Amino acid sequence: MGTQFEHDFIPLPENEFAVAAVERLFAETPAIDPPLLFLFGPSGAGKSHLVMQALEAFHHRYEGVRQRTLSAYEFATLNMESAAGEEETAAQLEDLADLDVFVCEGVQHFDRQTWLQKKLILLIDDILRSGGRVILTSQLPVGAYEQTHPKLVSRFHSGVTASMAMPGVESRKRLIQYFADIHDLEMHPTAVDQLARKMPVSPREMHGAIVQLEAVQRLEEREIDNGTVEELLAFQQPRNVPSMTDVARSVAKEFGVTVRSIRSAARAQTLLIPRQVAMLLSRELIQANYSDIGAYYGGRSHSTVMHACQALTRKSSGSPELDYRVCQLRRVLQGQPIKPR
């Protein structure tokens, strides 16, 4: 059936529309026409958990459900092997068209992959034509993709699009208490509040924090109070959390430009890479949102910053020299020693 989870998916205000959309898709007669759901949100927000739990319930209600969940990588591999003449793989691809439920996770990886997009379009049409249901998950909304076939965008929009957001403070309190209960972990209410406010992370990461606290209570026989939570937070935080100014200064020094120039609205080619590096590191190390980063760097838009981060990631993966410089900057900004080449 796919990924197994240690606990139930917890509906929260931040994801209530996504939960309702999944329930409508898996009704006896789908209340979505066509029965296609495009579900997007950041890694760890709970997309896979929600879908897998709904699928499990669907299997319990109806016998003989034909279902397949593939990652974008697995879907790409099947198509490449089929194109290379592997008959068994080609047969697997043909079988996908007859599924009752097809789930493809991480479809943002198909961005700029036109041939795979066309394969996905054909498969979606075949499944829907035969009465099946389709769920596509993505870390990004369709509007953030750089190069997507218009017909695939049309398919994404033909059903229902729902987002999964990270939990807010009150939802984090609820999750922390739930995780504590299932691990028989006694936490002082002020410790729950402190952890929720100082750890703005995904449900998956919060569960990991509770597992660590449970180990502390069990092995050290300690009460989980504010002091224990502070120790956990100090251990999990990087040694140094830089500001956006720190990032801009370090990047400017590394690339031989000025802070003023990379923060300006100038579009000179010599500033392109340094500015993209600064934006990416601000996102990674400070967890600043795209809008705040854009405002800091010349009043640029949310989407411009998002595209800059994606472009820099691709460039560094194809350039060992650039990748080395970004890694060194990351270490410097976190207060870690520089690694020799």
Short mmCIF file of the C-alpha atoms (twelve columns), coordinates in Angstrom:
data_MODEL
# 
_entry.id   MODEL 
# 
loop_
_atom_site.group_PDB 
_atom_site.id 
_atom_site.type_symbol 
_atom_site.label_atom_id 
_atom_site.label_alt_id 
_atom_site.label_comp_id 
_atom_site.label_asym_id 
_atom_site.label_seq_id 
_atom_site.Cartn_x 
_atom_site.Cartn_y 
_atom_site.Cartn_z 
_atom_site.pdbx_PDB_model_num 
ATOM 1   C CA . MET A 1   0.000   0.000  0.000   1 
ATOM 2   C CA . GLY A 2   2.964   2.354  0.332   1 
ATOM 3   C CA . THR A 3   4.444   4.365  3.169   1 
ATOM 4   C CA . GLN A 4   3.472   3.267  6.680   1 
ATOM 5   C CA . PHE A 5   2.988   5.856  9.435   1 
ATOM 6   C CA . GLU A 6   3.346   5.410  13.185  1 
ATOM 7   C CA . HIS A 7   0.248   7.451  14.020  1 
ATOM 8   C CA . ASP A 8   -3.046  8.662  12.574  1 
ATOM 9   C CA . PHE A 9   -3.281  11.741 10.389  1 
ATOM 10  C CA . ILE A 10  -4.645  14.612 12.487  1 
ATOM 11  C CA . PRO A 11  -7.018  17.034 10.724  1 
ATOM 12  C CA . LEU A 12  -6.141  20.654 11.515  1 
ATOM 13  C CA . PRO A 13  -7.616  24.023 10.523  1 
ATOM 14  C CA . GLU A 14  -4.674  24.554 8.163   1 
ATOM 15  C CA . ASN A 15  -5.588  21.472 6.116   1 
ATOM 16  C CA . GLU A 16  -9.362  21.151 6.515   1 
ATOM 17  C CA . PHE A 17  -10.065 21.914 2.833   1 
ATOM 18  C CA . ALA A 18  -7.521  19.284 1.732   1 
ATOM 19  C CA . VAL A 19  -9.117  16.728 4.069   1 
ATOM 20  C CA . ALA A 20  -12.573 17.532 2.685   1 
ATOM 21  C CA . ALA A 21  -11.287 17.236 -0.901  1 
ATOM 22  C CA . VAL A 22  -9.790  13.793 -0.222  1 
ATOM 23  C CA . GLU A 23  -13.032 12.637 1.407   1 
ATOM 24  C CA . ARG A 24  -15.025 13.826 -1.622  1 
ATOM 25  C CA . LEU A 25  -12.666 12.037 -3.986  1 
ATOM 26  C CA . PHE A 26  -13.005 8.751  -2.109  1 
ATOM 27  C CA . ALA A 27  -16.775 8.882  -1.702  1 
ATOM 28  C CA . GLU A 28  -18.606 5.872  -3.160  1 
ATOM 29  C CA . THR A 29  -19.459 8.099  -6.100  1 
ATOM 30  C CA . PRO A 30  -16.702 10.730 -6.345  1 
ATOM 31  C CA . ALA A 31  -18.026 14.208 -5.558  1 
ATOM 32  C CA . ILE A 32  -15.278 15.685 -7.755  1 
ATOM 33  C CA . ASP A 33  -15.734 15.753 -11.524 1 
ATOM 34  C CA . PRO A 34  -13.399 14.706 -12.982 1 
ATOM 35  C CA . PRO A 35  -12.170 12.705 -9.970  1 
ATOM 36  C CA . LEU A 36  -8.710  14.292 -9.874  1 
ATOM 37  C CA . LEU A 37  -7.052  16.003 -6.907  1 
ATOM 38  C CA . PHE A 38  -3.916  18.157 -7.130  1 
ATOM 39  C CA . LEU A 39  -2.546  18.421 -3.579  1 
ATOM 40  C CA . PHE A 40  0.394   20.738 -2.903  1 
ATOM 41  C CA . GLY A 41  2.356   21.896 0.127   1 
ATOM 42  C CA . PRO A 42  5.856   21.880 1.637   1 
ATOM 43  C CA . SER A 43  7.703   18.700 2.519   1 
ATOM 44  C CA . GLY A 44  6.524   17.311 5.843   1 
ATOM 45  C CA . ALA A 45  3.134   19.041 5.774   1 
ATOM 46  C CA . GLY A 46  1.350   15.673 5.671   1 
ATOM 47  C CA . LYS A 47  0.325   15.182 2.025   1 
ATOM 48  C CA . SER A 48  1.408   11.540 1.822   1 
ATOM 49  C CA . HIS A 49  0.035   10.782 5.278   1 
ATOM 50  C CA . LEU A 50  -3.403  12.144 4.428   1 
ATOM 51  C CA . VAL A 51  -3.553  10.311 1.102   1 
ATOM 52  C CA . MET A 52  -2.272  6.972  2.440   1 
ATOM 53  C CA . GLN A 53  -4.718  6.990  5.360   1 
ATOM 54  C CA . ALA A 54  -7.618  7.722  3.010   1 
ATOM 55  C CA . LEU A 55  -6.455  4.946  0.683   1 
ATOM 56  C CA . GLU A 56  -6.300  2.469  3.551   1 
ATOM 57  C CA . ALA A 57  -9.887  3.294  4.510   1 
ATOM 58  C CA . PHE A 58  -10.932 2.972  0.858   1 
ATOM 59  C CA . HIS A 59  -9.386  -0.498 0.687   1 
ATOM 60  C CA . HIS A 60  -11.258 -1.534 3.829   1 
ATOM 61  C CA . ARG A 61  -14.593 -0.384 2.399   1 
ATOM 62  C CA . TYR A 62  -14.223 -2.003 -1.016  1 
ATOM 63  C CA . GLU A 63  -12.596 -5.293 -1.942  1 
ATOM 64  C CA . GLY A 64  -10.326 -5.703 -4.939  1 
ATOM 65  C CA . VAL A 65  -9.357  -2.050 -5.308  1 
ATOM 66  C CA . ARG A 66  -6.641  -1.700 -7.939  1 
ATOM 67  C CA . GLN A 67  -4.337  1.032  -6.695  1 
ATOM 68  C CA . ARG A 68  -0.761  2.120  -7.357  1 
ATOM 69  C CA . THR A 69  1.340   4.854  -5.776  1 
ATOM 70  C CA . LEU A 70  4.441   5.998  -7.629  1 
ATOM 71  C CA . SER A 71  6.969   8.709  -6.912  1 
ATOM 72  C CA . ALA A 72  7.905   10.987 -9.796  1 
ATOM 73  C CA . TYR A 73  11.233  9.160  -9.951  1 
ATOM 74  C CA . GLU A 74  9.537   5.747  -10.192 1 
ATOM 75  C CA . PHE A 75  7.184   6.988  -12.914 1 
ATOM 76  C CA . ALA A 76  10.138  8.398  -14.873 1 
ATOM 77  C CA . THR A 77  12.089  5.144  -14.475 1 
ATOM 78  C CA . LEU A 78  9.189   3.045  -15.769 1 
ATOM 79  C CA . ASN A 79  8.868   5.234  -18.844 1 
ATOM 80  C CA . MET A 80  12.605  5.238  -19.558 1 
ATOM 81  C CA . GLU A 81  12.836  1.465  -19.227 1 
ATOM 82  C CA . SER A 82  9.788   1.030  -21.459 1 
ATOM 83  C CA . ALA A 83  11.326  3.334  -24.084 1 
ATOM 84  C CA . ALA A 84  14.473  1.184  -23.942 1 
ATOM 85  C CA . GLY A 85  12.414  -1.840 -24.988 1 
ATOM 86  C CA . GLU A 86  11.886  -3.637 -21.672 1 
ATOM 87  C CA . GLU A 87  8.665   -5.572 -22.261 1 
ATOM 88  C CA . GLU A 88  7.881   -6.243 -18.590 1 
ATOM 89  C CA . THR A 89  8.066   -2.530 -17.774 1 
ATOM 90  C CA . ALA A 90  5.948   -1.647 -20.803 1 
ATOM 91  C CA . ALA A 91  3.300   -4.072 -19.555 1 
ATOM 92  C CA . GLN A 92  3.366   -2.405 -16.114 1 
ATOM 93  C CA . LEU A 93  2.742   0.970  -17.726 1 
ATOM 94  C CA . GLU A 94  -0.198  -0.410 -19.686 1 
ATOM 95  C CA . ASP A 95  -1.675  -1.821 -16.464 1 
ATOM 96  C CA . LEU A 96  -1.663  1.634  -14.873 1 
ATOM 97  C CA . ALA A 97  -4.429  2.750  -17.223 1 
ATOM 98  C CA . ASP A 98  -6.834  0.247  -15.637 1 
ATOM 99  C CA . LEU A 99  -6.299  1.346  -12.033 1 
ATOM 100 C CA . ASP A 100 -9.121  2.385  -9.727  1 
ATOM 101 C CA . VAL A 101 -6.801  4.825  -7.948  1 
ATOM 102 C CA . PHE A 102 -3.486  6.241  -9.148  1 
ATOM 103 C CA . VAL A 103 -1.276  8.403  -6.924  1 
ATOM 104 C CA . CYS A 104 1.828   10.158 -8.238  1 
ATOM 105 C CA . GLU A 105 3.911   11.947 -5.616  1 
ATOM 106 C CA . GLY A 106 6.299   14.833 -6.205  1 
ATOM 107 C CA . VAL A 107 5.104   15.891 -9.648  1 
ATOM 108 C CA . GLN A 108 7.054   19.156 -9.309  1 
ATOM 109 C CA . HIS A 109 10.008  17.077 -10.531 1 
ATOM 110 C CA . PHE A 110 8.326   16.855 -13.960 1 
ATOM 111 C CA . ASP A 111 8.833   20.599 -14.426 1 
ATOM 112 C CA . ARG A 112 10.762  21.179 -17.685 1 
ATOM 113 C CA . GLN A 113 10.517  17.427 -18.489 1 
ATOM 114 C CA . THR A 114 8.186   17.760 -21.471 1 
ATOM 115 C CA . TRP A 115 8.282   14.128 -22.573 1 
ATOM 116 C CA . LEU A 116 7.352   12.912 -19.068 1 
ATOM 117 C CA . GLN A 117 4.597   15.496 -18.861 1 
ATOM 118 C CA . LYS A 118 3.103   14.120 -22.072 1 
ATOM 119 C CA . LYS A 119 3.269   10.575 -20.667 1 
ATOM 120 C CA . LEU A 120 1.489   11.735 -17.523 1 
ATOM 121 C CA . ILE A 121 -1.211  13.516 -19.546 1 
ATOM 122 C CA . LEU A 122 -1.946  10.325 -21.510 1 
ATOM 123 C CA . LEU A 123 -2.074  8.217  -18.349 1 
ATOM 124 C CA . ILE A 124 -4.366  10.651 -16.526 1 
ATOM 125 C CA . ASP A 125 -6.751  10.670 -19.498 1 
ATOM 126 C CA . ASP A 126 -6.762  6.857  -19.721 1 
ATOM 127 C CA . ILE A 127 -7.465  6.404  -15.995 1 
ATOM 128 C CA . LEU A 128 -10.233 9.010  -15.887 1 
ATOM 129 C CA . ARG A 129 -11.780 7.615  -19.054 1 
ATOM 130 C CA . SER A 130 -12.022 4.176  -17.458 1 
ATOM 131 C CA . GLY A 131 -13.616 5.560  -14.284 1 
ATOM 132 C CA . GLY A 132 -10.539 5.715  -12.065 1 
ATOM 133 C CA . ARG A 133 -9.425  8.394  -9.599  1 
ATOM 134 C CA . VAL A 134 -6.165  10.356 -9.691  1 
ATOM 135 C CA . ILE A 135 -4.195  12.124 -6.958  1 
ATOM 136 C CA . LEU A 136 -1.127  14.196 -7.787  1 
ATOM 137 C CA . THR A 137 1.009   15.666 -5.003  1 
ATOM 138 C CA . SER A 138 3.527   18.465 -5.315  1 
ATOM 139 C CA . GLN A 139 5.729   20.602 -3.074  1 
ATOM 140 C CA . LEU A 140 4.887   23.612 -5.258  1 
ATOM 141 C CA . PRO A 141 1.707   25.108 -6.716  1 
ATOM 142 C CA . VAL A 142 1.345   24.811 -10.478 1 
ATOM 143 C CA . GLY A 143 1.960   28.544 -10.847 1 
ATOM 144 C CA . ALA A 144 5.500   28.114 -9.516  1 
ATOM 145 C CA . TYR A 145 6.479   25.636 -12.246 1 
ATOM 146 C CA . GLU A 146 8.795   27.069 -14.885 1 
ATOM 147 C CA . GLN A 147 7.888   25.015 -17.948 1 
ATOM 148 C CA . THR A 148 4.766   22.890 -17.926 1 
ATOM 149 C CA . HIS A 149 2.766   21.648 -20.896 1 
ATOM 150 C CA . PRO A 150 -0.510  23.638 -21.151 1 
ATOM 151 C CA . LYS A 151 -2.508  20.398 -21.384 1 
ATOM 152 C CA . LEU A 152 -1.003  19.164 -18.103 1 
ATOM 153 C CA . VAL A 153 -1.826  22.461 -16.395 1 
ATOM 154 C CA . SER A 154 -5.362  22.031 -17.728 1 
ATOM 155 C CA . ARG A 155 -5.543  18.527 -16.212 1 
ATOM 156 C CA . PHE A 156 -4.292  19.832 -12.848 1 
ATOM 157 C CA . HIS A 157 -7.021  22.477 -12.842 1 
ATOM 158 C CA . SER A 158 -9.789  20.224 -14.152 1 
ATOM 159 C CA . GLY A 159 -10.475 18.600 -10.790 1 
ATOM 160 C CA . VAL A 160 -9.822  20.137 -7.370  1 
ATOM 161 C CA . THR A 161 -6.637  21.857 -6.166  1 
ATOM 162 C CA . ALA A 162 -5.988  21.870 -2.406  1 
ATOM 163 C CA . SER A 163 -3.046  23.101 -0.361  1 
ATOM 164 C CA . MET A 164 -1.446  21.717 2.809   1 
ATOM 165 C CA . ALA A 165 0.092   24.372 5.043   1 
ATOM 166 C CA . MET A 166 2.456   24.023 7.991   1 
ATOM 167 C CA . PRO A 167 0.614   24.089 11.338  1 
ATOM 168 C CA . GLY A 168 0.289   27.328 13.283  1 
ATOM 169 C CA . VAL A 169 1.013   27.657 17.006  1 
ATOM 170 C CA . GLU A 170 -2.373  26.375 18.236  1 
ATOM 171 C CA . SER A 171 -2.268  23.427 15.860  1 
ATOM 172 C CA . ARG A 172 1.289   22.651 16.935  1 
ATOM 173 C CA . LYS A 173 0.123   22.558 20.569  1 
ATOM 174 C CA . ARG A 174 -2.561  20.073 19.605  1 
ATOM 175 C CA . LEU A 175 -0.113  17.895 17.695  1 
ATOM 176 C CA . ILE A 176 2.487   17.965 20.470  1 
ATOM 177 C CA . GLN A 177 -0.088  16.901 23.040  1 
ATOM 178 C CA . TYR A 178 -1.335  14.144 20.722  1 
ATOM 179 C CA . PHE A 179 2.188   12.817 20.105  1 
ATOM 180 C CA . ALA A 180 2.961   13.012 23.828  1 
ATOM 181 C CA . ASP A 181 -0.176  11.009 24.638  1 
ATOM 182 C CA . ILE A 182 0.579   8.186  22.188  1 
ATOM 183 C CA . HIS A 183 4.116   7.925  23.632  1 
ATOM 184 C CA . ASP A 184 2.873   8.070  27.247  1 
ATOM 185 C CA . LEU A 185 4.944   11.196 27.725  1 
ATOM 186 C CA . GLU A 186 3.961   13.493 30.571  1 
ATOM 187 C CA . MET A 187 4.625   17.116 29.671  1 
ATOM 188 C CA . HIS A 188 3.928   20.195 31.740  1 
ATOM 189 C CA . PRO A 189 1.436   22.480 29.894  1 
ATOM 190 C CA . THR A 190 3.979   25.299 29.832  1 
ATOM 191 C CA . ALA A 191 6.486   22.945 28.185  1 
ATOM 192 C CA . VAL A 192 3.936   22.103 25.476  1 
ATOM 193 C CA . ASP A 193 3.337   25.807 24.902  1 
ATOM 194 C CA . GLN A 194 7.067   26.572 24.806  1 
ATOM 195 C CA . LEU A 195 7.816   23.802 22.317  1 
ATOM 196 C CA . ALA A 196 4.921   24.859 20.065  1 
ATOM 197 C CA . ARG A 197 6.012   28.485 19.997  1 
ATOM 198 C CA . LYS A 198 9.728   27.924 19.550  1 
ATOM 199 C CA . MET A 199 9.624   25.024 17.108  1 
ATOM 200 C CA . PRO A 200 7.745   26.155 13.956  1 
ATOM 201 C CA . VAL A 201 8.313   22.931 12.034  1 
ATOM 202 C CA . SER A 202 6.374   20.192 10.256  1 
ATOM 203 C CA . PRO A 203 4.277   17.551 12.081  1 
ATOM 204 C CA . ARG A 204 6.927   14.980 11.148  1 
ATOM 205 C CA . GLU A 205 9.669   17.006 12.860  1 
ATOM 206 C CA . MET A 206 7.486   17.641 15.916  1 
ATOM 207 C CA . HIS A 207 6.915   13.920 16.264  1 
ATOM 208 C CA . GLY A 208 10.675  13.421 16.150  1 
ATOM 209 C CA . ALA A 209 11.110  15.958 18.957  1 
ATOM 210 C CA . ILE A 210 8.578   14.118 21.118  1 
ATOM 211 C CA . VAL A 211 10.392  10.825 20.509  1 
ATOM 212 C CA . GLN A 212 13.607  12.467 21.748  1 
ATOM 213 C CA . LEU A 213 11.881  13.858 24.851  1 
ATOM 214 C CA . GLU A 214 10.326  10.455 25.561  1 
ATOM 215 C CA . ALA A 215 13.818  8.931  25.483  1 
ATOM 216 C CA . VAL A 216 15.065  11.575 27.924  1 
ATOM 217 C CA . GLN A 217 12.205  10.854 30.331  1 
ATOM 218 C CA . ARG A 218 12.666  7.095  30.081  1 
ATOM 219 C CA . LEU A 219 16.470  6.929  30.294  1 
ATOM 220 C CA . GLU A 220 17.151  9.818  32.650  1 
ATOM 221 C CA . GLU A 221 13.878  9.714  34.617  1 
ATOM 222 C CA . ARG A 222 13.515  13.466 34.192  1 
ATOM 223 C CA . GLU A 223 10.406  15.600 34.228  1 
ATOM 224 C CA . ILE A 224 9.645   17.197 30.855  1 
ATOM 225 C CA . ASP A 225 9.476   20.824 31.848  1 
ATOM 226 C CA . ASN A 226 10.589  24.131 30.312  1 
ATOM 227 C CA . GLY A 227 14.220  23.411 31.130  1 
ATOM 228 C CA . THR A 228 14.167  20.068 29.316  1 
ATOM 229 C CA . VAL A 229 12.511  21.664 26.297  1 
ATOM 230 C CA . GLU A 230 15.125  24.440 26.256  1 
ATOM 231 C CA . GLU A 231 17.892  21.818 26.201  1 
ATOM 232 C CA . LEU A 232 16.214  20.072 23.268  1 
ATOM 233 C CA . LEU A 233 15.792  23.332 21.368  1 
ATOM 234 C CA . ALA A 234 19.408  24.341 22.005  1 
ATOM 235 C CA . PHE A 235 20.602  20.953 20.784  1 
ATOM 236 C CA . GLN A 236 18.524  21.134 17.601  1 
ATOM 237 C CA . GLN A 237 19.381  24.706 16.700  1 
ATOM 238 C CA . PRO A 238 22.447  25.323 14.517  1 
ATOM 239 C CA . ARG A 239 25.339  26.876 16.370  1 
ATOM 240 C CA . ASN A 240 24.699  30.165 14.667  1 
ATOM 241 C CA . VAL A 241 21.511  31.535 13.123  1 
ATOM 242 C CA . PRO A 242 22.515  34.376 10.794  1 
ATOM 243 C CA . SER A 243 20.447  37.378 9.816   1 
ATOM 244 C CA . MET A 244 19.738  38.329 6.191   1 
ATOM 245 C CA . THR A 245 22.356  41.052 6.559   1 
ATOM 246 C CA . ASP A 246 24.919  38.443 7.677   1 
ATOM 247 C CA . VAL A 247 24.074  36.344 4.619   1 
ATOM 248 C CA . ALA A 248 24.333  39.319 2.256   1 
ATOM 249 C CA . ARG A 249 27.703  40.381 3.684   1 
ATOM 250 C CA . SER A 250 29.225  36.890 3.492   1 
ATOM 251 C CA . VAL A 251 27.979  36.306 -0.047  1 
ATOM 252 C CA . ALA A 252 29.141  39.739 -1.219  1 
ATOM 253 C CA . LYS A 253 32.622  39.102 0.221   1 
ATOM 254 C CA . GLU A 254 32.839  35.647 -1.376  1 
ATOM 255 C CA . PHE A 255 31.883  36.892 -4.851  1 
ATOM 256 C CA . GLY A 256 33.681  40.242 -4.745  1 
ATOM 257 C CA . VAL A 257 30.616  42.465 -5.001  1 
ATOM 258 C CA . THR A 258 28.983  44.927 -2.617  1 
ATOM 259 C CA . VAL A 259 26.025  44.307 -0.351  1 
ATOM 260 C CA . ARG A 260 24.374  47.377 -1.811  1 
ATOM 261 C CA . SER A 261 24.643  46.012 -5.351  1 
ATOM 262 C CA . ILE A 262 23.126  42.580 -4.650  1 
ATOM 263 C CA . ARG A 263 20.306  44.207 -2.671  1 
ATOM 264 C CA . SER A 264 19.585  46.644 -5.481  1 
ATOM 265 C CA . ALA A 265 17.138  46.289 -8.368  1 
ATOM 266 C CA . ALA A 266 20.057  46.127 -10.831 1 
ATOM 267 C CA . ARG A 267 19.973  43.153 -13.222 1 
ATOM 268 C CA . ALA A 268 23.665  42.985 -14.161 1 
ATOM 269 C CA . GLN A 269 24.844  39.448 -15.008 1 
ATOM 270 C CA . THR A 270 27.711  39.774 -12.500 1 
ATOM 271 C CA . LEU A 271 25.123  40.073 -9.720  1 
ATOM 272 C CA . LEU A 272 22.860  37.202 -10.818 1 
ATOM 273 C CA . ILE A 273 24.670  34.293 -9.128  1 
ATOM 274 C CA . PRO A 274 25.604  36.151 -5.899  1 
ATOM 275 C CA . ARG A 275 22.022  37.347 -5.476  1 
ATOM 276 C CA . GLN A 276 20.613  33.855 -6.095  1 
ATOM 277 C CA . VAL A 277 23.074  32.369 -3.598  1 
ATOM 278 C CA . ALA A 278 22.076  34.958 -0.991  1 
ATOM 279 C CA . MET A 279 18.375  34.264 -1.556  1 
ATOM 280 C CA . LEU A 280 18.826  30.507 -1.287  1 
ATOM 281 C CA . LEU A 281 20.902  30.711 1.905   1 
ATOM 282 C CA . SER A 282 18.389  33.134 3.444   1 
ATOM 283 C CA . ARG A 283 15.689  30.579 2.735   1 
ATOM 284 C CA . GLU A 284 17.688  27.599 4.018   1 
ATOM 285 C CA . LEU A 285 19.418  29.011 7.080   1 
ATOM 286 C CA . ILE A 286 16.959  31.602 8.336   1 
ATOM 287 C CA . GLN A 287 13.760  29.998 7.014   1 
ATOM 288 C CA . ALA A 288 12.700  33.446 5.864   1 
ATOM 289 C CA . ASN A 289 9.633   33.439 3.644   1 
ATOM 290 C CA . TYR A 290 9.931   34.274 -0.047  1 
ATOM 291 C CA . SER A 291 8.150   37.608 0.305   1 
ATOM 292 C CA . ASP A 292 10.521  38.850 3.046   1 
ATOM 293 C CA . ILE A 293 13.553  37.769 1.024   1 
ATOM 294 C CA . GLY A 294 12.202  39.519 -2.060  1 
ATOM 295 C CA . ALA A 295 11.570  42.710 -0.103  1 
ATOM 296 C CA . TYR A 296 15.145  42.656 1.226   1 
ATOM 297 C CA . TYR A 297 16.668  42.083 -2.209  1 
ATOM 298 C CA . GLY A 298 15.377  44.998 -4.234  1 
ATOM 299 C CA . GLY A 299 11.645  44.605 -3.693  1 
ATOM 300 C CA . ARG A 300 11.385  41.442 -5.796  1 
ATOM 301 C CA . SER A 301 8.275   39.277 -5.864  1 
ATOM 302 C CA . HIS A 302 7.588   36.016 -4.042  1 
ATOM 303 C CA . SER A 303 7.704   34.063 -7.338  1 
ATOM 304 C CA . THR A 304 10.961  35.709 -8.442  1 
ATOM 305 C CA . VAL A 305 12.700  34.551 -5.256  1 
ATOM 306 C CA . MET A 306 11.243  31.058 -5.578  1 
ATOM 307 C CA . HIS A 307 12.496  30.759 -9.156  1 
ATOM 308 C CA . ALA A 308 15.910  32.146 -8.149  1 
ATOM 309 C CA . CYS A 309 16.297  29.473 -5.463  1 
ATOM 310 C CA . GLN A 310 15.279  26.726 -7.876  1 
ATOM 311 C CA . ALA A 311 17.646  28.031 -10.567 1 
ATOM 312 C CA . LEU A 312 20.598  28.220 -8.168  1 
ATOM 313 C CA . THR A 313 19.963  24.659 -6.965  1 
ATOM 314 C CA . ARG A 314 20.092  23.404 -10.558 1 
ATOM 315 C CA . LYS A 315 23.214  25.410 -11.371 1 
ATOM 316 C CA . SER A 316 25.124  24.213 -8.313  1 
ATOM 317 C CA . SER A 317 24.223  20.578 -9.000  1 
ATOM 318 C CA . GLY A 318 25.919  20.911 -12.382 1 
ATOM 319 C CA . SER A 319 28.906  22.949 -11.189 1 
ATOM 320 C CA . PRO A 320 31.243  21.472 -8.529  1 
ATOM 321 C CA . GLU A 321 32.945  24.858 -8.145  1 
ATOM 322 C CA . LEU A 322 29.703  26.712 -7.441  1 
ATOM 323 C CA . ASP A 323 28.466  23.911 -5.188  1 
ATOM 324 C CA . TYR A 324 31.703  24.099 -3.165  1 
ATOM 325 C CA . ARG A 325 31.362  27.864 -2.703  1 
ATOM 326 C CA . VAL A 326 27.738  27.584 -1.588  1 
ATOM 327 C CA . CYS A 327 28.612  24.791 0.861   1 
ATOM 328 C CA . GLN A 328 31.478  26.814 2.314   1 
ATOM 329 C CA . LEU A 329 29.257  29.859 2.745   1 
ATOM 330 C CA . ARG A 330 26.662  27.689 4.462   1 
ATOM 331 C CA . ARG A 331 29.277  26.405 6.915   1 
ATOM 332 C CA . VAL A 332 30.686  29.854 7.623   1 
ATOM 333 C CA . LEU A 333 27.246  31.277 8.319   1 
ATOM 334 C CA . GLN A 334 26.474  28.403 10.692  1 
ATOM 335 C CA . GLY A 335 29.744  28.908 12.565  1 
ATOM 336 C CA . GLN A 336 31.243  25.652 11.337  1 
ATOM 337 C CA . PRO A 337 34.856  25.178 10.185  1 
ATOM 338 C CA . ILE A 338 35.584  25.447 6.463   1 
ATOM 339 C CA . LYS A 339 36.321  22.154 4.736   1 
ATOM 340 C CA . PRO A 340 39.394  21.981 2.494   1 
ATOM 341 C CA . ARG A 341 38.897  21.186 -1.169  1 
# 
